[in-house]
Amino acid sequence: MAGALTELLERWAQANDKPIVLLLDATNLERNLFLASQVIDLGLPTVAALNMMDLAHRDHIKIDVPALARELGCEVIPVSARSGSGIEDLRKAMASLVGVVNAPKPAPLHSCSTCGGCPFQARYDWAEGIGSRVIGSPRMTHGRKTEAVDRFLTHPVVGVLAFTMVMFAVFAMIYWIAQYPMDSIDGLFAFAGGNVGSWMDALAAAIPEGALQTIVANDVKSLLVDGIIGGVGGVLIFLPQICILFFFLSLLEDTGYLARAAFVMDKLMRSVGLPGKAFVPMLSAHACAVPAIMAARGIEDHRDRMVTIMILPLMTCAARIPVYAMVVALIFPQQPLTGSLLFTGAYVLGIVAALAMGFVFKKTLLKGETRPLVLELPSYKMPSLRSAFLVMLDRALVFVKQAGTVILIASVILWALANYPKSDPPVTAVAISMQAQTLEMAGQTDEAQALHAQADKLAAQHTLANSVAGRLGHLIEPVIAPIGYDWQIGIGILSSFAAREVFVSTLAIVYGVGADAVDEDPQGLYATLQSAQRADGTPVFTMATGVSILVFYVLAMQCISTLAIVKRETGSWKWPAFQFAYMTVLAYGAALVAYQGLHLAGIA
């Protein structure tokens, strides 16, 4: 046990006045006794929980529990976490040690005869001796069946293919299964937003005409529907993916397979300075970076874990797909093969960038050698649905409480930036509204509603262009012009720093299509963007600009919930700030090279 961990255990026990619970695996007791000897040496109040007793009985492993307690010098409670057996006895044993200074009998350790200095061999000998005395019918760690399966699953080639197939199945289930609850959540929040909007309209109608009525009908309604409900819905819509991912990862870990997957991928990952255990979080990040960063907890080494967290957002997540789809449709319309290659290239670019930055970080900022992967392959067993459900529930609650709070606040702030200061509607919008009122009085309701929608769209476009966000778009235009963007694209870039998928709906508003039209008639958005022109009459969305946008969104950090989770996992705002800075610089530099390079090649 590392000295730092020993000190941590000592400080924790002294500060909390609680005993240490030593968890032992009844199916592999001798291996666990090495750690037990180190914990016992601390002389702290300790109770041992002998877990997996149900599996030990299944495999005819007989353990003399009273004898084991005498050997360890602390109480040993047989339990089964899967069935809950013995948990109440464990609680009572823990309660009896609260406030008690308990010093269990230390293990009789001495330096080994081989080197005369290290106690490790002595600890192993001690553990083996206890095992021979308390285990009545020890079984082989790996039977013939286990060895046969391991030869297949840990093979350098077959093992990689098997792991790829397993993870593909997991992510396929994430996309396919999650789609239904995601649609339900989306519909629920749309229903809530529609009802709240109707209630606010009714409330405004009950208020006498004046400034208060205008505020309620416009500002308060927009804040509730677009800012709060839209912000919360934007977070919770990803909750099914979080739940499904951790549920299946928990099942895979419970079977003993994930340890073998990490072993198989270790050689490939270590070639770029990353541990084998980083591979699963990197695959998870293709669904969403938030659960992937949480899954990086399984990487024990602090530097390796930090490097992994720093590069995970570079992997293409589901939120990037709307942007990719829009860009591909813009620059390669009616060319599915070329568009598919560009789409695939975006995924590959994210993976290559992640591996490259991982290599750079391991050589510079988080310099250090990647430790060899040393792990004990656990025995295969049937997974526990109950344990998987509890893990899923825990991760879901963390996601909702932490990321949800931050992105809600950010959504409200962005709503304010996009709506203030208020500006009078353009003359065209006023004229269309008056025309709509005339049609209403003539009984032509459908035509009037269409004109009202057109006027509202023009007013929203005008408000956004003159808001703080719009002015910021004009302000940053000189900076983003070298990568092919105008101030309108700049507004989309700024708005999408809360969530990438906002980029598409923001462009729809800026270019006068309307956010709702993106879902109803995406071709209308594409046609409008393809016809958009700069002040000099040249088209805005050329191939060079489209590729630049694609490259930027592959590499940029544009997800507040991800930054919030990074802060939570690292315990400091320093790391998410650094992550945001380096990814933004990387994205800008790569987009600059792409845009200017295509121009130099004569591809505008």
C-alpha positions as CSV (number, residue, x, y, z in Angstrom):
1,M,0.0,0.0,0.0
2,A,1.4,3.4,-0.9
3,G,2.4,5.7,2.0
4,A,0.0,8.4,0.9
5,L,-2.9,5.9,1.0
6,T,-1.8,4.7,4.4
7,E,-1.8,8.3,5.7
8,L,-5.2,9.0,4.2
9,L,-6.7,6.0,5.9
10,E,-5.2,7.1,9.2
11,R,-6.4,10.6,8.9
12,W,-9.9,9.5,7.8
13,A,-10.3,7.1,10.7
14,Q,-9.1,9.6,13.3
15,A,-11.2,12.5,11.9
16,N,-14.4,10.4,11.4
17,D,-14.1,8.3,14.5
18,K,-15.3,5.3,12.4
19,P,-13.9,1.9,11.8
20,I,-12.2,0.7,8.6
21,V,-14.2,-1.9,6.7
22,L,-11.8,-4.4,5.1
23,L,-13.5,-6.0,2.1
24,L,-12.3,-9.6,1.4
25,D,-13.3,-11.8,-1.5
26,A,-14.2,-15.2,-0.2
27,T,-13.6,-16.8,-3.6
28,N,-10.0,-15.5,-3.7
29,L,-9.1,-15.0,-0.1
30,E,-5.3,-15.5,-0.2
31,R,-4.8,-12.7,-2.7
32,N,-6.9,-10.3,-0.6
33,L,-4.9,-11.1,2.6
34,F,-1.9,-9.1,1.3
35,L,-4.0,-5.9,1.5
36,A,-5.4,-7.1,4.8
37,S,-1.9,-7.3,6.3
38,Q,-1.2,-3.7,5.4
39,V,-4.5,-2.4,6.8
40,I,-4.0,-4.4,10.0
41,D,-0.6,-2.9,10.5
42,L,-2.2,0.5,10.9
43,G,-3.6,-0.5,14.3
44,L,-6.9,1.2,13.6
45,P,-10.4,0.0,14.4
46,T,-11.2,-2.6,11.7
47,V,-13.9,-5.0,10.8
48,A,-13.5,-7.5,7.9
49,A,-16.5,-8.1,5.5
50,L,-16.0,-11.5,3.9
51,N,-18.0,-10.9,0.7
52,M,-19.2,-13.3,-2.1
53,M,-20.0,-16.0,0.4
54,D,-22.8,-17.2,-1.9
55,L,-20.3,-17.8,-4.7
56,A,-17.9,-19.5,-2.2
57,H,-20.7,-22.0,-1.2
58,R,-21.5,-22.5,-4.9
59,D,-17.9,-23.5,-5.6
60,H,-17.6,-25.6,-2.4
61,I,-15.1,-23.3,-0.7
62,K,-15.2,-23.8,3.0
63,I,-13.8,-21.0,5.1
64,D,-13.3,-21.2,8.9
65,V,-14.6,-17.7,9.8
66,P,-13.8,-17.9,13.5
67,A,-10.2,-19.0,12.7
68,L,-9.8,-16.2,10.2
69,A,-11.0,-13.7,12.8
70,R,-8.4,-15.0,15.3
71,E,-5.6,-14.8,12.6
72,L,-6.5,-11.2,11.6
73,G,-7.3,-10.0,15.2
74,C,-10.5,-8.4,14.1
75,E,-14.2,-9.4,13.7
76,V,-15.0,-11.1,10.4
77,I,-18.6,-10.9,9.1
78,P,-19.6,-13.2,6.2
79,V,-21.7,-11.2,3.7
80,S,-23.1,-11.4,0.2
81,A,-23.5,-7.9,-1.3
82,R,-25.6,-9.4,-4.1
83,S,-28.3,-10.9,-1.9
84,G,-27.9,-8.6,1.1
85,S,-27.1,-11.5,3.5
86,G,-25.0,-10.4,6.5
87,I,-25.3,-6.7,5.8
88,E,-27.2,-6.0,9.0
89,D,-24.6,-8.0,11.0
90,L,-21.9,-5.9,9.4
91,R,-23.7,-2.7,10.4
92,K,-23.9,-3.8,14.0
93,A,-20.2,-4.7,14.0
94,M,-19.3,-1.3,12.6
95,A,-21.5,0.4,15.2
96,S,-19.8,-1.5,18.0
97,L,-16.4,-0.1,17.0
98,V,-17.4,3.6,16.8
99,G,-15.3,5.5,19.3
100,V,-13.3,2.4,20.2
101,V,-9.5,2.4,19.9
102,N,-9.0,-1.0,18.4
103,A,-5.5,-2.3,17.7
104,P,-5.7,-5.7,16.0
105,K,-2.8,-8.1,16.3
106,P,-0.2,-7.1,13.6
107,A,0.9,-9.6,11.1
108,P,4.2,-11.1,12.1
109,L,6.2,-9.7,9.2
110,H,9.9,-9.8,8.7
111,S,12.3,-9.0,5.8
112,C,12.5,-11.8,3.2
113,S,15.6,-13.8,3.0
114,T,16.1,-13.0,-0.7
115,C,16.9,-9.3,-0.5
116,G,17.0,-8.8,3.3
117,G,15.0,-5.6,3.0
118,C,11.5,-5.8,1.5
119,P,8.6,-7.2,3.4
120,F,6.5,-8.1,0.4
121,Q,7.5,-11.8,0.2
122,A,6.9,-12.0,4.0
123,R,3.4,-10.7,3.5
124,Y,2.7,-13.2,0.8
125,D,4.0,-16.0,2.9
126,W,1.9,-14.8,5.8
127,A,-1.2,-14.7,3.6
128,E,-0.5,-18.1,2.2
129,G,-0.1,-19.5,5.7
130,I,-3.4,-18.2,6.9
131,G,-5.1,-19.4,3.7
132,S,-3.8,-23.0,4.3
133,R,-5.2,-22.9,7.9
134,V,-8.6,-21.4,7.3
135,I,-9.6,-22.5,3.8
136,G,-10.9,-26.1,3.9
137,S,-11.3,-26.7,0.2
138,P,-9.4,-24.2,-1.9
139,R,-10.1,-24.3,-5.6
140,M,-8.0,-23.3,-8.5
141,T,-8.2,-19.6,-9.4
142,H,-8.7,-20.5,-13.1
143,G,-10.4,-23.7,-14.1
144,R,-10.0,-25.2,-17.5
145,K,-13.1,-23.4,-18.8
146,T,-11.9,-20.1,-17.6
147,E,-8.5,-20.6,-19.2
148,A,-10.1,-21.5,-22.5
149,V,-12.2,-18.4,-22.5
150,D,-9.3,-16.2,-21.5
151,R,-7.2,-17.6,-24.3
152,F,-9.9,-16.3,-26.6
153,L,-10.7,-13.0,-24.9
154,T,-7.1,-11.9,-24.2
155,H,-5.7,-12.9,-27.6
156,P,-3.8,-9.9,-29.2
157,V,-6.0,-10.0,-32.3
158,V,-9.1,-12.0,-31.5
159,G,-9.4,-10.3,-28.1
160,V,-9.4,-6.8,-29.8
161,L,-12.0,-7.9,-32.3
162,A,-14.2,-9.4,-29.5
163,F,-13.9,-6.2,-27.4
164,T,-14.7,-4.0,-30.4
165,M,-17.9,-6.1,-31.1
166,V,-18.9,-6.0,-27.4
167,M,-18.5,-2.2,-27.2
168,F,-20.2,-1.7,-30.5
169,A,-23.2,-3.7,-29.2
170,V,-23.2,-1.5,-26.0
171,F,-23.1,1.8,-27.9
172,A,-25.7,0.5,-30.4
173,M,-28.0,-0.2,-27.5
174,I,-27.2,3.3,-26.1
175,Y,-28.3,4.9,-29.4
176,W,-31.2,2.6,-30.2
177,I,-32.7,2.0,-26.7
178,A,-32.1,5.5,-25.4
179,Q,-33.8,7.1,-28.4
180,Y,-37.3,6.1,-27.1
181,P,-36.9,7.6,-23.5
182,M,-35.0,10.6,-25.0
183,D,-38.0,11.3,-27.4
184,S,-40.3,10.9,-24.4
185,I,-38.3,13.4,-22.3
186,D,-38.1,15.8,-25.2
187,G,-41.9,15.5,-25.7
188,L,-42.4,16.0,-22.0
189,F,-40.5,19.2,-21.9
190,A,-42.1,20.4,-25.1
191,F,-45.5,19.7,-23.5
192,A,-44.4,21.5,-20.3
193,G,-43.1,24.4,-22.3
194,G,-46.3,24.6,-24.4
195,N,-48.4,24.6,-21.3
196,V,-46.3,27.1,-19.4
197,G,-46.4,29.3,-22.5
198,S,-50.2,29.1,-22.6
199,W,-50.5,29.9,-18.9
200,M,-48.3,32.9,-19.3
201,D,-50.4,34.1,-22.3
202,A,-53.5,33.7,-20.2
203,L,-51.9,35.5,-17.3
204,A,-50.8,38.3,-19.6
205,A,-54.3,38.6,-21.0
206,A,-55.7,39.1,-17.5
207,I,-53.3,42.0,-16.8
208,P,-54.2,45.5,-17.9
209,E,-52.4,46.7,-20.9
210,G,-49.1,48.3,-20.1
211,A,-45.4,47.6,-19.4
212,L,-46.2,44.7,-16.9
213,Q,-48.3,42.9,-19.5
214,T,-45.6,43.2,-22.1
215,I,-42.9,41.9,-19.6
216,V,-45.1,38.9,-18.6
217,A,-46.1,38.1,-22.2
218,N,-42.6,38.3,-23.6
219,D,-39.7,38.3,-21.1
220,V,-41.1,36.2,-18.3
221,K,-42.6,33.7,-20.8
222,S,-39.4,33.4,-22.8
223,L,-37.3,33.0,-19.6
224,L,-39.5,30.2,-18.3
225,V,-40.0,28.4,-21.6
226,D,-36.7,29.0,-23.4
227,G,-34.3,29.6,-20.5
228,I,-35.4,27.4,-17.6
229,I,-37.5,24.6,-19.2
230,G,-35.3,24.5,-22.3
231,G,-32.1,24.5,-20.2
232,V,-33.2,21.7,-17.9
233,G,-34.6,19.7,-20.8
234,G,-31.3,20.1,-22.7
235,V,-29.6,18.3,-19.8
236,L,-32.1,15.7,-18.9
237,I,-32.6,14.5,-22.5
238,F,-29.1,12.9,-22.2
239,L,-30.0,11.1,-19.0
240,P,-31.2,7.8,-20.7
241,Q,-27.8,7.5,-22.4
242,I,-26.1,8.0,-19.0
243,C,-28.2,5.4,-17.4
244,I,-27.9,2.8,-20.2
245,L,-24.1,3.2,-20.5
246,F,-23.4,2.8,-16.8
247,F,-25.9,-0.1,-16.5
248,F,-24.2,-2.1,-19.2
249,L,-20.7,-1.2,-18.1
250,S,-21.6,-2.3,-14.6
251,L,-22.8,-5.6,-16.0
252,L,-19.6,-6.1,-18.0
253,E,-17.5,-5.3,-15.0
254,D,-19.5,-7.6,-12.8
255,T,-18.9,-10.5,-15.2
256,G,-15.1,-9.9,-15.0
257,Y,-14.9,-9.0,-18.7
258,L,-13.8,-5.3,-18.4
259,A,-10.6,-6.3,-16.6
260,R,-9.7,-8.5,-19.6
261,A,-10.6,-5.8,-22.0
262,A,-8.2,-3.4,-20.3
263,F,-5.5,-6.0,-20.4
264,V,-6.0,-6.5,-24.2
265,M,-5.9,-2.8,-25.0
266,D,-3.0,-1.9,-22.7
267,K,-0.3,-2.4,-25.3
268,L,-1.9,-0.2,-27.9
269,M,-2.8,2.6,-25.4
270,R,0.6,2.6,-23.8
271,S,2.3,3.3,-27.1
272,V,0.9,6.8,-26.8
273,G,1.4,7.1,-23.1
274,L,-2.2,6.1,-22.0
275,P,-3.2,3.2,-19.8
276,G,-5.2,0.4,-21.1
277,K,-8.1,1.3,-18.8
278,A,-8.5,4.6,-20.7
279,F,-9.9,2.7,-23.7
280,V,-13.3,2.1,-22.2
281,P,-13.9,5.8,-21.2
282,M,-12.7,6.9,-24.7
283,L,-15.2,4.6,-26.3
284,S,-17.9,5.9,-23.9
285,A,-17.1,9.4,-24.9
286,H,-18.5,8.7,-28.4
287,A,-21.9,8.7,-26.7
288,C,-21.3,11.5,-24.3
289,A,-18.2,12.9,-22.6
290,V,-19.9,13.4,-19.3
291,P,-20.3,9.7,-18.3
292,A,-17.0,8.9,-20.0
293,I,-15.2,11.3,-17.6
294,M,-17.1,9.8,-14.7
295,A,-16.0,6.3,-15.9
296,A,-12.4,7.4,-15.8
297,R,-12.5,6.9,-12.0
298,G,-11.5,3.3,-12.7
299,I,-8.0,4.5,-13.6
300,E,-6.0,4.3,-10.4
301,D,-2.9,6.4,-11.3
302,H,-3.7,10.1,-10.8
303,R,-1.6,11.4,-13.8
304,D,-3.0,8.8,-16.2
305,R,-6.6,9.6,-15.0
306,M,-6.0,13.4,-15.5
307,V,-4.6,12.9,-19.0
308,T,-7.6,10.7,-19.9
309,I,-10.0,13.3,-18.6
310,M,-8.2,16.1,-20.5
311,I,-8.6,14.3,-23.9
312,L,-12.0,12.6,-23.6
313,P,-14.0,15.6,-24.9
314,L,-12.0,15.4,-28.2
315,M,-13.9,12.2,-29.1
316,T,-17.0,12.8,-31.2
317,C,-20.1,12.8,-29.1
318,A,-23.8,12.6,-30.0
319,A,-24.2,16.4,-29.6
320,R,-21.8,17.1,-32.4
321,I,-23.8,15.0,-34.9
322,P,-26.4,17.8,-35.8
323,V,-23.6,20.1,-36.7
324,Y,-21.8,17.5,-38.7
325,A,-25.0,16.6,-40.6
326,M,-25.7,20.3,-41.3
327,V,-22.2,21.0,-42.6
328,V,-22.1,17.8,-44.8
329,A,-25.5,18.6,-46.3
330,L,-24.3,22.2,-47.0
331,I,-21.1,21.5,-48.8
332,F,-21.9,18.1,-50.3
333,P,-25.6,18.1,-51.2
334,Q,-26.8,15.0,-53.1
335,Q,-23.4,13.3,-52.6
336,P,-23.9,10.7,-49.9
337,L,-20.7,8.8,-50.4
338,T,-18.5,12.0,-50.2
339,G,-20.6,13.2,-47.2
340,S,-20.1,9.8,-45.5
341,L,-16.4,10.0,-45.9
342,L,-16.3,13.5,-44.5
343,F,-18.5,12.4,-41.6
344,T,-16.1,9.5,-40.9
345,G,-13.2,11.8,-41.2
346,A,-14.6,13.9,-38.4
347,Y,-14.7,10.9,-36.1
348,V,-11.2,9.9,-37.1
349,L,-9.9,13.4,-36.5
350,G,-11.2,13.4,-33.0
351,I,-9.6,10.0,-32.2
352,V,-6.2,11.0,-33.6
353,A,-6.3,14.4,-31.8
354,A,-7.1,12.7,-28.5
355,L,-4.3,10.2,-28.9
356,A,-1.8,12.9,-30.0
357,M,-2.8,15.3,-27.1
358,G,-2.5,12.4,-24.7
359,F,1.0,11.7,-25.9
360,V,1.9,15.5,-25.6
361,F,0.5,15.7,-22.0
362,K,2.4,12.6,-20.9
363,K,5.6,14.2,-22.1
364,T,5.0,17.7,-20.8
365,L,2.3,18.9,-18.4
366,L,1.6,15.6,-16.8
367,K,5.0,14.1,-17.4
368,G,5.6,10.6,-16.2
369,E,5.9,7.1,-17.3
370,T,2.8,5.1,-17.8
371,R,2.7,2.3,-15.3
372,P,2.5,-1.2,-16.6
373,L,-1.0,-2.6,-16.2
374,V,-0.8,-5.2,-13.3
375,L,-4.1,-6.6,-12.4
376,E,-5.7,-9.8,-11.3
377,L,-8.2,-11.2,-13.7
378,P,-11.3,-11.9,-11.6
379,S,-13.2,-15.1,-11.9
380,Y,-16.2,-15.1,-14.3
381,K,-19.6,-14.8,-12.7
382,M,-23.1,-13.9,-13.5
383,P,-23.7,-10.1,-13.2
384,S,-26.0,-8.7,-10.6
385,L,-28.9,-6.7,-12.0
386,R,-29.4,-5.1,-8.6
387,S,-25.8,-3.9,-8.4
388,A,-26.0,-2.6,-12.0
389,F,-29.2,-0.7,-11.2
390,L,-27.7,0.9,-8.1
391,V,-24.6,2.0,-10.0
392,M,-26.8,3.4,-12.8
393,L,-28.9,5.3,-10.2
394,D,-25.9,6.7,-8.4
395,R,-24.4,8.0,-11.7
396,A,-27.7,9.4,-12.8
397,L,-28.2,11.4,-9.6
398,V,-24.7,12.8,-9.8
399,F,-25.3,13.9,-13.4
400,V,-28.6,15.5,-12.7
401,K,-27.4,17.3,-9.5
402,Q,-24.0,18.5,-10.7
403,A,-24.2,19.1,-14.4
404,G,-27.9,20.1,-14.4
405,T,-27.4,22.9,-12.0
406,V,-24.5,24.5,-13.9
407,I,-26.1,24.2,-17.4
408,L,-29.3,25.6,-16.1
409,I,-27.6,28.7,-14.8
410,A,-25.6,29.0,-18.0
411,S,-28.8,28.6,-20.1
412,V,-30.5,31.5,-18.3
413,I,-27.4,33.6,-18.7
414,L,-27.2,32.9,-22.5
415,W,-30.9,33.5,-22.8
416,A,-30.4,37.0,-21.2
417,L,-27.4,37.7,-23.5
418,A,-29.5,36.8,-26.6
419,N,-32.5,38.8,-25.6
420,Y,-31.1,42.0,-24.1
421,P,-31.0,44.9,-24.6
422,K,-34.4,45.1,-26.2
423,S,-34.8,46.7,-29.5
424,D,-37.8,47.8,-31.4
425,P,-39.0,45.4,-34.0
426,P,-38.0,46.2,-37.6
427,V,-40.3,48.1,-39.8
428,T,-41.0,45.1,-42.0
429,A,-42.1,43.0,-39.0
430,V,-44.4,45.8,-37.8
431,A,-46.0,46.0,-41.3
432,I,-46.5,42.3,-41.5
433,S,-48.1,42.3,-38.0
434,M,-50.5,45.0,-39.1
435,Q,-51.4,43.0,-42.2
436,A,-52.0,39.9,-40.0
437,Q,-54.4,41.9,-37.8
438,T,-56.3,43.0,-40.8
439,L,-56.7,39.4,-41.9
440,E,-57.8,38.4,-38.4
441,M,-60.6,41.0,-38.5
442,A,-61.6,39.6,-41.9
443,G,-61.9,36.1,-40.4
444,Q,-58.9,34.7,-42.3
445,T,-57.3,33.1,-39.3
446,D,-54.9,30.7,-40.9
447,E,-53.3,33.3,-43.1
448,A,-53.1,35.7,-40.1
449,Q,-51.3,33.1,-38.0
450,A,-48.8,32.5,-40.8
451,L,-48.1,36.2,-41.0
452,H,-47.8,36.5,-37.3
453,A,-45.2,33.7,-37.3
454,Q,-43.3,35.5,-40.0
455,A,-43.3,38.7,-38.1
456,D,-42.2,37.0,-34.9
457,K,-39.4,35.3,-36.8
458,L,-38.1,38.7,-38.2
459,A,-38.4,40.3,-34.7
460,A,-36.4,37.4,-33.1
461,Q,-33.8,37.7,-35.8
462,H,-33.6,41.5,-35.2
463,T,-33.5,41.1,-31.4
464,L,-30.7,38.5,-31.5
465,A,-28.6,40.6,-33.9
466,N,-28.8,43.7,-31.7
467,S,-28.5,41.8,-28.3
468,V,-25.3,41.5,-26.3
469,A,-24.7,38.2,-28.0
470,G,-25.1,39.8,-31.4
471,R,-22.8,42.7,-30.5
472,L,-20.3,40.1,-29.3
473,G,-20.6,38.4,-32.7
474,H,-19.7,41.7,-34.4
475,L,-16.9,42.2,-31.9
476,I,-15.2,38.9,-32.5
477,E,-15.7,39.0,-36.3
478,P,-12.1,40.3,-37.0
479,V,-10.8,37.3,-35.0
480,I,-12.9,34.6,-36.7
481,A,-12.7,36.1,-40.2
482,P,-9.4,34.3,-40.9
483,I,-11.1,30.9,-40.4
484,G,-14.0,31.9,-42.7
485,Y,-16.7,33.0,-40.3
486,D,-18.8,36.2,-40.3
487,W,-20.5,37.8,-37.3
488,Q,-23.6,35.6,-37.8
489,I,-21.6,32.4,-37.6
490,G,-19.9,34.0,-34.6
491,I,-23.2,34.2,-32.7
492,G,-23.7,30.5,-33.4
493,I,-20.2,29.8,-32.1
494,L,-20.8,31.8,-28.9
495,S,-24.2,30.3,-28.2
496,S,-23.0,26.8,-28.7
497,F,-20.4,27.1,-26.0
498,A,-23.2,26.0,-23.7
499,A,-24.1,23.0,-25.9
500,R,-22.9,22.2,-29.4
501,E,-26.2,21.3,-30.9
502,V,-27.5,24.9,-30.2
503,F,-25.4,26.0,-33.2
504,V,-27.9,24.8,-35.7
505,S,-31.0,26.4,-34.1
506,T,-29.1,29.6,-33.5
507,L,-28.1,29.9,-37.2
508,A,-31.7,29.2,-38.1
509,I,-32.8,32.3,-36.1
510,V,-29.9,34.5,-37.2
511,Y,-30.6,33.7,-40.9
512,G,-34.4,34.1,-40.5
513,V,-35.4,30.5,-40.9
514,G,-36.8,30.0,-37.4
515,A,-35.6,27.4,-34.8
516,D,-38.7,25.3,-35.2
517,A,-38.2,25.0,-38.9
518,V,-35.1,23.0,-38.4
519,D,-37.1,20.0,-37.4
520,E,-40.1,20.7,-39.6
521,D,-38.2,21.5,-42.8
522,P,-34.5,21.0,-42.6
523,Q,-34.1,21.5,-46.3
524,G,-35.4,25.1,-45.8
525,L,-32.6,25.8,-43.5
526,Y,-30.0,24.3,-45.9
527,A,-31.4,26.3,-48.8
528,T,-31.3,29.5,-46.8
529,L,-27.7,29.0,-45.7
530,Q,-26.5,28.0,-49.1
531,S,-27.9,31.2,-50.5
532,A,-26.5,33.4,-47.7
533,Q,-24.1,36.0,-48.9
534,R,-21.5,38.3,-47.4
535,A,-21.5,42.0,-47.9
536,D,-19.3,41.7,-51.0
537,G,-21.8,39.3,-52.6
538,T,-19.7,36.1,-52.1
539,P,-21.4,33.1,-50.5
540,V,-20.9,32.6,-46.8
541,F,-21.0,28.8,-46.7
542,T,-18.3,27.7,-49.1
543,M,-16.5,24.3,-49.0
544,A,-13.6,25.9,-47.1
545,T,-15.9,27.5,-44.6
546,G,-17.8,24.3,-44.1
547,V,-14.7,22.2,-43.5
548,S,-13.4,24.9,-41.2
549,I,-16.7,24.7,-39.1
550,L,-16.5,20.9,-39.1
551,V,-12.8,20.9,-37.9
552,F,-13.6,23.6,-35.2
553,Y,-16.5,21.6,-33.8
554,V,-14.5,18.4,-33.7
555,L,-11.8,19.9,-31.5
556,A,-13.5,22.8,-29.6
557,M,-14.7,22.5,-26.0
558,Q,-18.4,23.5,-26.2
559,C,-20.2,21.8,-23.4
560,I,-20.8,23.4,-20.0
561,S,-22.0,20.1,-18.5
562,T,-18.6,18.5,-19.4
563,L,-16.7,21.3,-17.8
564,A,-18.9,21.0,-14.7
565,I,-18.1,17.3,-14.5
566,V,-14.4,17.9,-15.0
567,K,-14.5,20.4,-12.1
568,R,-16.3,17.8,-9.9
569,E,-13.9,15.0,-10.8
570,T,-10.7,17.1,-10.4
571,G,-11.9,19.2,-7.4
572,S,-10.8,22.5,-9.0
573,W,-11.8,24.9,-11.7
574,K,-8.1,25.0,-12.8
575,W,-8.4,21.9,-14.9
576,P,-11.6,22.7,-16.8
577,A,-10.3,26.2,-17.4
578,F,-7.1,24.7,-18.9
579,Q,-9.1,22.2,-20.9
580,F,-11.4,24.9,-22.3
581,A,-8.3,27.0,-23.3
582,Y,-6.2,24.3,-24.9
583,M,-9.1,22.9,-26.9
584,T,-10.2,26.3,-28.1
585,V,-6.7,27.2,-29.2
586,L,-6.4,23.8,-30.9
587,A,-9.7,24.1,-32.6
588,Y,-8.9,27.6,-33.9
589,G,-5.5,26.7,-35.1
590,A,-6.7,23.6,-36.9
591,A,-9.7,25.5,-38.5
592,L,-7.3,28.2,-39.6
593,V,-5.0,25.6,-41.3
594,A,-8.0,23.9,-42.9
595,Y,-9.6,27.1,-44.2
596,Q,-6.4,28.8,-45.4
597,G,-5.0,25.6,-46.8
598,L,-8.1,25.0,-49.0
599,H,-7.9,28.6,-50.2
600,L,-4.3,28.2,-51.1
601,A,-5.2,24.9,-52.9
602,G,-7.8,26.9,-54.9
603,I,-10.7,25.2,-53.2
604,A,-12.9,28.0,-51.9
